[in-house]
Each structure stands twice: as C-alpha cells, then as structure tokens.
Amino acid sequence: MTKMTPERVEQAKGFYDRGLSTYEIAEKLGVSGSTVWKALKRAGVQMRDTQGREK
C-alpha cells in the first residue's frame, strides 16, 4: 500500500477542497478511502458528511 506522504496529503487537501470525495481522491492516489480520510482528519481538515455538509 502507498503511504500518505506530506506531499500526497497536500494533494489530497487540494482535491478535497475542490469537492472530490475521499474515495475519489483515494482512486487518484492509489490508497484506500479510509487512509485519505484519516490523513485529512490528522491534517486538521474540516470533513464533510456523505451529503457534502460539514461535520
């Protein structure tokens, strides 16, 4: 499995800011959706629910 390096976390943050889901981001980065979610959460990103609303 590919690791979420600081550079990949920044990429993921950019994708997430543009409205992609964690699973869409995961496909682009070659990791699991939960890996992306955890990395974004650790980076302090305000997460959305499945309807796109902030949690």
C-alpha angles and dihedrals in degrees: 000000000000117000125233101243119189088261092053091048089054089049090049091049090054092050091046092050088054090056103261117145121241089252093052089049090048091056091052093048098039097240135106123277091242090054090055092045093051093046093050092046091050088049090058097251115160102240126219127221122238090276092056095256120134114254 
